[in-house]
Amino acid sequence: MKSLIIILFFTLSVILLFFIKNTYKPNENSTVKTINKKSSLIKCELKNEIIDMKNLDSERQCYYDCGKDDIVRVDTSISYPCQNYIMENR
């Protein structure tokens, strides 16, 4: 009788530890998934520069050529000149 109680106690202890372990274990099958995308820096050369004194928000418009059919526009103030190139994260 005594050995039966000891075996029952150990069995219940193991079951209890198993449930505690699964409760505090982080959920590996979460609904939020991280997508690993590799990004690279692309050098974009200055293609065109337009100065418009009428529009105070974007007086200087810099157009950069980043590749085939990919043009990036950067609006700056007249006091900041266009850079020769920019590095775009793609």
N, C-alpha and C positions, 0 to 999 in steps of 0.2 A: 504494500500500500504506500509506503514511504517513497519507494523508487518511482511509482506511478505519478506521484505529486511532483517530484523533482523533474521528471521527463516532461510533464505537462507545463511546468513553470518555464523550462528552457525553450520549449516549442513556442509558447506564447511570447516569450522574450524575443525570439528570433523574428516572429511575425511582426511584432511591434516595431522592432528596429528596421525591418524591411519597409514598413509603411512610413516611418519617420524619414528614412533615407529618400524615398520617392517623393515625399511632400516637399522637402527642402532642396531637391535637385532642380536646377534650372531647366525649363522646358526647351528641349532641343528642337521641337517641331512647332516653333512659334509662327504666328501669321506674318510677322514682319521679317522680310528676307533682305539681306544685303546683297546688292549686285556689285560685283567687282568689275569695274570698267577701267581699262588702262587708258590713261590720257597722256598726251604728249604736247609739247610746246612746238608751235609752228611759227616760223618767222614770216611776217607779213611786211612787204615792201610798200613804201609810200607811192601811191599811184596818182592822186590828184589832191589839190588843195583849193578850197573855195572860200573866199572872204566875203561875208555879207554884213555890211554895217547897219542894215535895217533891223536885223534880228539880234537883240542884245543877249539872248540866252545862248545862242550858238553862232557867234560871229564868225568863227573859223571852223570849217568842216574839213576834216582830213579823211581821205579815202585810201584804204590799204588793200592791196591785192594779196590774198592768202592762198591762192591756188586757182585751179580751174573753176570758173564761175562762182568764186567765193570772195566777195568784197565786203570789208568791214568799214563802217563809218564811225568816226569819233568826233564829237562836237566839243569844242573848247572855246575859251575866251580868246579875244584878240591878243591878249598879252602873253599867251602860251603858244609858241610856234609848234608846228607839226614835227614829230620825230621822223627820222629817216626810215625807221622800221619799228614794229611792235611785236611782242611775242604773245600769241594767242594760245590758250589752253583748249585743246580739242580732244 
